[in-house]
């Protein structure tokens, strides 16, 4: 039985990749960027198509997926995180991510607290939520009709695609390995080069830093395929972008450190800290390398790591390295002091402009050239 389409092997491969890619598009655009974070708006017809397609190919409901993902952000890297490799174990998240999802989807408290403003119409209550297995069963029949007996293999790949790539790779490896553009307060990382397969979701560190942004890529060489789809849908008037990550605006030659400058620095604090790593910590670490023995050189990369993610051994390595180099000690302490401004601003109502102004004055008074140049650069920040 070859099915209604009677495809060759290579045509079957292409068809399978197209079907699985459509599911990835539905997850990243509809469930993730629209439903969970409201970073964009979608045409009602497109939203319903995505709901229907996800019912066919995953059996997931909008409310359950949205609630679990929102809880992941709210409780990230804690024991309450539904799929944290730190607490569940990396192997468990990668291999059993779908099981963790189903377990949390049965938690009524999670659905009640984090599942607000999700579809609750007649078809959701009486079909999608009530009969999730019916959708994937119907997909199996459709694959059999279109592709013949081999359609069962196509269907199986469709069924494991999201559990493996999204629930396993992104939620697991995306919090354990990879690179970090920004030192957000959780262990999220960016993975490459899986963008074609997971639609930009591999840029997990970027997303956790700016969860409300419709665009996940930040570097010029990063590719967010989901964003390409969004641009196309916007041209077709089927989507509208609501929020994006802030873009740092700098005015050449600007020297005044006013309230606008302070607010611009605050709005772009993650980019500011990334620049501090690039322009201050990294060059000083190379400069001071000779003062550190082989065991302490491993501490150099820890100097820009988010402090809350360090364990006791790593903190001890940093402490030993800073004892060997006064320059690194000053740069590191200045980094922590700058980062503390953001935390104190939210917890103690700190006067942000005055705190930033004081930090810049102290940095400019330093005898470390890289620190002085960085402080000078901060003065050029401006609101767009």
Secondary structure, DSSP 8 states (H G I E B T S, - for coil): --TTT---HHHHHHHHHHHHHHHHHIIIIIIIIIIIT--EEE-HHHHHHHHHHHHHHT---HHHHHHHHHHHHHTTTSTT-TT-HHHH-HHHHHHHHHHHHHHHHT-HHHHHHH-TT---SHHIIIIITT-HHHHHHHHHHHHHHHHGGGHHHHHHHHHHHHIIIIIIIIHHGGGTSSB-SS--SS---B--S-HHHHTTTTBHHHHHHSTT-S----STT---HHHHHHHHHHHTTSEEE-------EE-TT-----HHHHHHHHHTHHHHHHHHIIIIIHHHHHHTGGGS-HHHHGGGGGGGS-GGG--HHHHHHHHHHHHH-HHHHHHHHHHHHHHHHHHHHHHH---HHHHHHHHHHHHHTSS-HHHHHHHHHHTTEE--
